[in-house]
Amino acid sequence: MSRKLPLLLAILFASFLAPSAAMADDASYCAELSSLYRRYLGNQGNGQIFPDVTAGVAMDECAKGNYAAGIPVLEKKLTDGRFTLPKRT
């Protein structure tokens, strides 16, 4: 039993780290998508009076940490604009 305890503790510790590592990856990916959108699609000068509200909301969701809401929208906006998405780590 005493040899199983360190293994059990290691598994529990790893289970707490895995979500935070994934969230950190999502955070950097979402920030990179937001940056690409702002740089290349945010101000196209195509005569639009109103900015793309959907993209703005998605970038705001990324900033608030709601990556599940922001990432798919920004990925779609960028792929619709014929951009290759960055690699997700």
For each residue, the residues with C-beta under 8 A, 3 or more apart:
1: 4 5
2: 5
3: 6 7
4: 1 7 8
5: 1 2 8 9
6: 3 9 10
7: 3 4 10 11
8: 4 5 11 12
9: 5 6 12 13
10: 6 7 13 14
11: 7 8 14 15
12: 8 9 15 16
13: 9 10 16 17
14: 10 11 17 18
15: 11 12 18
16: 12 13 19 20
17: 13 14 20 21
18: 14 15 21 22
19: 16 22 23
20: 16 17 23 24
21: 17 18 24 25
22: 18 19 25 26
23: 19 20 26 27 65 67
24: 20 21 27 28
25: 21 22 28 29 88 89
26: 22 23 29 30 67 71
27: 23 24 30 31 62 65 67
28: 24 25 31 32 89
29: 25 26 32 33 67 71 86 88 89
30: 26 27 33 34 62 67 70 71 74
31: 27 28 34 35 62
32: 28 29 35 36 86
33: 29 30 36 37 62 70 71 74 75 78 85 86
34: 30 31 37 38 58 59 62 63 70 74
35: 31 32 38 39
36: 32 33 39 40 41 78 83 86
37: 33 34 40 41 42 55 59 74 77 78
38: 34 35 41 42 59
39: 35 36 42
40: 36 37 81 83
41: 36 37 38 44 52 55 77 78 81 83
42: 37 38 39 51 52 55
43:
44: 41 48
45:
46:
47:
48: 44 51 52
49:
50: 53
51: 42 48 55 56
52: 41 42 48 55 56 77
53: 50 56 57
54: 57 58 73 77
55: 37 41 42 51 52 58 59 73 74 77
56: 51 52 53 59 60
57: 53 54 60 61 73
58: 34 54 55 61 62 69 70 71 73 74 77
59: 34 37 38 55 56 62 63 70 74
60: 56 57 63 64 70
61: 57 58 64 66 67 69 70 73
62: 27 30 31 33 34 58 59 65 66 67 70 71 74
63: 34 59 60
64: 60 61
65: 23 27 62
66: 61 62 69 70
67: 23 26 27 29 30 61 62 70 71
68: 71 72
69: 58 61 66 72 73
70: 30 33 34 58 59 60 61 62 66 67 73 74
71: 26 29 30 33 58 62 67 68 74 75
72: 68 69 75 76
73: 54 55 57 58 61 69 70 76 77
74: 30 33 34 37 55 58 59 62 70 71 77 78
75: 33 71 72 78 79 85
76: 72 73 79 80
77: 37 41 52 54 55 58 73 74 80 81
78: 33 36 37 41 74 75 81 83 85
79: 75 76 82 83 85
80: 76 77
81: 40 41 77 78
82: 79
83: 36 40 41 78 79
84:
85: 33 75 78 79 88
86: 29 32 33 36
87:
88: 25 29 85
89: 25 28 29
